[in-house]
């Protein structure tokens, strides 16, 4: 059977509708890892406070982090903090030396010991005073409780001095300023802090699509950035999305948690059309003869004359854009020659999966220049 050439052109169409994203609670382990990394960063900056105060008028500046990364000893201290932020894994012991070692040990202690102190064993009451071994490390207890000794066993107890030396939460109100390239500056105002250590801020965002903002249909919180200043430039703010932000103030002693979610923010930009699909593949070409009962709907498009060819078309979706893709429009042009009818394959059906559609091109008149299209779900 000779090959039959069929030309396809794919176009994407997108419509605006409510997102069916399922709302779920944020990954607590990931959030705690970001907070621990920020505590590690604040500790390193505190160790070099003398040099920082001599070099900077205001410590709460992102230029301080740049200085630390270019300072040999400070950058060694900062390396485990950065790796933990990016990979959620501790650096191997052999990869550390000098200040890197103590910084890694500090991170390791944060993984095993929660914020706050264990209360006096004499103050334990109820089950907390029971002579049992109900835990061995803090992570065996529900947050924010710690695994503490009561004199004859270990139980989960509420910590004392939970917020000792910890900075206050910033104010809930935030301001937003967007440029023409889809970058938004998110700014907040901190309350007066008694912290003598540099305060590191962790900013998170979540969003939903739709005509109206909705917390019930928003995606989980996602960490955007870590900053020493009270503002962050968020890249690639998508249009037609309702964003919310929250921020936590952190030093080496810990954090009081995130602020309540901000008011909803939506970009003023018009949405961009989706990009074209990629990696288009045409497979399983099948010739349908003019047999009664077979390929009737195929020959109907070509006037009911001659055989028809069925092909399976597959593709990969485009990159995520401003709007979700709900349908694909597939257009094709039939060939301008008759294929040799040799080695005929038996009639088969090739429609498979949501991203594949069965497309047919009539192979009749040689001078025919018809083109047609079909819409398939995305």
Secondary structure, 3 states (H helix, E strand, C coil): CCCCCCEEEEEEEECCCCCCCCCCCCCHHHHHHHHHHHHHHHHHHHHCHHHHHHHCCCCCCHHHHHHHHHCHHHHHHHHHHHHHHHHCCCCCHHHCCCHHHHHHHHHHHHHHCCCCECCCHHHCCHHHHCCCECCCCHHHCCCCCEEEECCCCEEEECCECCCCCCCCCCCCCEEEEECCCCCEEEEECCCCCCCCCCCEEEEEEEEEECCCCCCCCCCCCEEEEEECCCEEEECCCCCCEEEEEEEEEEECCEEEEECCCCCCEECCCCCCCCCCCEEEEEEEEEEECCCCCCCHHHHHCCCCCCCEEEEEEEEECCCCCCCCEEEEEEEEECCCCCCCCCCCCCCCCCCCCCCCEEEEEECCCCCCCCEEEEEEEC
